Amino acid sequence: MIFAPDHARAAAELARVARQGGRLAFSAWTPEGSVGAAMGKRGLRPRAARRDVRLPIERRLSRFEAPSFDAAWQEFSTKFGPTKMLLDNLPPDRRAQFEQTMRDHFAPGIQPDGSVIDDREYLLVRGIRR
């Protein structure tokens, strides 16, 4: 849903293919949250749903914690698939530039002891087709 060019159309298609009484559920980062900001303001914006689908939308937080930026970077660069794939395909100078971009992203969450806390807002959407 996050990367769909037309969120309303994608949601309508999910509702269309769900049978009557069928359940829909997904989560998506918000554009205002830290992950949405890191992705260039991509994320899901809540909108009115179809009349035949009840879609309660809850805003929630997912907390990421690491003992340091270096530990956070180690985790993201080696274990988070999209970041690992990107880094595997970037030349060394661009890898360093990307690491600095991530350092800048995490900077507001660096605590006085050097640990990192990043509270990431997301939407939880669950629905039932009537």
Buried (B, 14 or more C-beta within 10 A) or exposed (E): BBEEEEBEEBBBEBBEEBEEEBEBEBBBBBBEBBBBBBBEEBBBEBEEBBEEBEBEBEEEEBEBEBEBBEBBBEEBBEEEEEBEEBBEEEEEEEBEEBBEEBBEBBEEBBEEEEBBBBEBBBBEBBBBBE
